[in-house]
Amino acid sequence: MKIEYRREEEYIPVDVAAMRPKDSYRKTVEGRNYPVEQLIAEHGRIPDDFLHDRPCPTCGGEDCGLETEKEGLTLVRCRNCDLVYVNPVFDEAHYKEIYQAQNYQEIVRDLGEASHDYRVERFGKERVAIMQRHLPEHGAGPPHYLDVGCSTGFVVEAARDRGWEAMGIDLNPSAIAFGRARGLNLEQCGLDDLDLEPASLDAVSLFDVLEHIVNPQEILERAIRLLRPGGIVFIYVPNYDSASRLLLGKNAVFIWPTHHLTYYTVETLSDLLHRAGLTIEFTATEGLDLIDYMWWQREMEGQMKTAFLPRSRREALS
Ligand SMILES: [Zn+2]
């Protein structure tokens, strides 16, 4: 699938310093594999009985080849549909535990709460504007919207401020408490525990969610059941074909197999969506990518190569 390139001046830069205040990024990177690192320290590797094989999360096929290994886990590529995914994986209960664990709450607190206002402005408003263009024709009343995996609710807040009937759910108790204190309609639960009328929503979003889920097809189907006819699902996932992965290989920050269990490209995500009966109206790829790469160099290696960036961007980073 062809994606249009955008001109440099059409892209709204991301202020990495506002998004990752103080020391939060380093702490995130250092703490991000807890408690798997403890397991490895104890046993030398992840013990086999903690892991189980899974079929391809898109096509259900079981014929896959080795893609790469990182942090004690293995990425494979499906020989049938080309999807890259972690296999074997922990069971679902383990992942739910991770996202409610103190350590993960602290990561989100450091990273998400201090940058909440910035995220509303830079990402929330942009995402709501994109959804607005694709909403079904509507009678009276505001659009009804649910953000699954809403974190502190920065997109929910942008939608509410635009007059939408907006709610969000997340497993992380401290992120939910933070958003609620701002008056947002948030609930601490997963989509399977949420009691909502089928066919009652105009839009459901899954921002940075599908890559975390053992069975993404199931959560997608649950989301679709909540939609009115013509309703939309809006999805963000890391792009396995992104510049950072092509430059850095498995050292790209988003290759994070303890948490990111599936690695989509435009093609493999489109395949999943088509199988779920969706029509694709809008596709884009953008994000931190090179900025992320340079930030990584500066934070983790104490140096940064910015020569290939325009002057305005270099200054923004310094
Ligand atoms: Zn497959």
Residues whose N, C-alpha, C, O or C-beta is under 5 A from the ligand:
A	BS01	ZN	C56 T58 C59 G60 G61 C78 N80 C81 D82 L83
